[in-house]
Amino acid sequence: MTIEIHGNVLTIDGRVVQLDWPVLEVAETRDKVFVLLDPDAYLGDASYKYSLRNGGPAIRNLVAISRDCQRLWEGELPEGRDYYYQFSSTEPLQVNSFSSFLCEIDPESGKILAKEFLK
């Protein structure tokens, strides 16, 4: 699988996916690409801040994309206003959150299978 990243444009084997925010990091398996959207890009956005202050949901910044560029799911967050900043592994799929959780994510659904508080 060939993956290219240019801001919020992800190219998988020559097919293009336009994402809402720039890509921070990707991890791949045989049939999926897991994408972390860059929280620095949206946390400072005035409309996003306004939405959060008024009870809007946090952006789920872990996204799974199939090899044929279909968006499969957005990953569950360990806390309501949290976000992921780094992959720890792909098998099992584990990501670190800003609120100090190491989360194991179900690669088929995006649900948290286990979480460990690291501090």
C-alpha positions in Angstrom: 0.0 0.0 0.0 1.3 3.4 -0.9 0.2 6.3 1.3 0.9 10.0 0.8 -0.1 12.9 3.0 -0.5 16.5 2.0 -2.2 18.5 4.8 -5.7 17.2 4.9 -5.4 15.2 1.7 -4.6 11.5 2.0 -3.7 9.4 -1.0 -3.9 5.6 -0.8 -2.7 3.7 -3.8 -3.4 6.7 -6.0 -7.0 7.3 -4.7 -7.6 10.6 -2.9 -9.5 11.1 0.4 -10.2 14.7 1.5 -10.3 14.9 5.3 -11.8 17.7 7.5 -8.5 18.5 9.2 -4.7 18.0 8.5 -3.3 14.6 9.1 -0.9 14.3 12.1 0.0 10.6 11.7 -1.0 7.4 9.9 -0.7 3.7 10.8 -1.6 0.9 8.3 -2.6 -2.7 8.4 -3.2 -5.1 5.6 -6.6 -3.6 4.8 -7.0 -0.3 6.6 -5.3 3.0 7.2 -5.7 4.6 10.6 -5.5 8.3 10.6 -4.9 10.8 13.5 -6.2 14.2 12.6 -4.0 17.0 13.9 -5.6 18.5 17.1 -3.5 21.6 16.8 -5.4 22.4 13.6 -8.9 22.3 15.1 -8.4 23.1 18.8 -7.6 26.8 17.9 -10.5 27.1 15.5 -13.0 29.7 16.7 -16.1 27.9 15.5 -15.0 24.6 17.1 -14.3 26.4 20.5 -17.8 28.0 20.2 -19.4 24.6 19.6 -17.6 23.1 22.6 -18.6 25.9 24.9 -22.2 25.4 23.8 -22.2 21.6 24.5 -21.1 20.4 21.1 -19.2 17.1 20.8 -15.5 16.9 20.7 -14.0 16.0 17.3 -13.1 12.3 17.1 -9.7 12.6 15.6 -9.0 8.9 15.0 -10.4 7.7 11.7 -10.2 4.4 9.8 -10.1 4.4 6.0 -10.3 1.3 3.8 -7.9 0.6 1.0 -10.5 1.8 -1.4 -10.8 5.1 0.4 -14.1 4.5 2.3 -14.4 6.1 5.7 -15.1 3.2 8.0 -15.4 4.8 11.5 -14.4 7.5 13.9 -12.7 6.2 17.1 -14.4 6.5 20.5 -12.6 8.9 22.9 -11.7 7.9 26.5 -13.2 11.1 27.8 -15.6 13.6 26.4 -13.1 16.4 25.6 -10.1 14.3 24.9 -8.1 13.6 21.7 -5.5 11.2 20.5 -2.0 12.4 19.7 0.1 9.3 18.9 -0.1 5.6 17.9 1.6 3.2 20.2 1.1 0.1 18.0 -1.0 -1.2 15.2 -1.4 -4.8 16.4 -3.1 -4.4 18.7 -4.3 -0.9 17.7 -3.2 1.3 20.6 -3.3 5.1 20.8 -2.2 7.6 23.4 -4.6 10.4 24.5 -3.9 13.9 25.8 -5.6 12.9 29.1 -3.0 10.2 29.7 -4.9 7.2 28.6 -3.4 4.4 26.5 -6.4 3.0 24.6 -6.7 -0.3 22.8 -9.1 0.3 19.9 -11.2 -2.4 18.0 -9.9 -2.0 14.4 -13.3 -3.1 13.1 -15.5 -0.7 15.0 -13.4 2.1 16.6 -14.7 1.2 20.0 -12.4 1.2 23.0 -11.6 -2.3 24.1 -9.4 -1.4 27.0 -7.9 1.8 28.5 -5.1 2.3 31.0 -4.5 5.6 32.8 -0.7 6.2 32.6 -0.1 9.0 35.2 
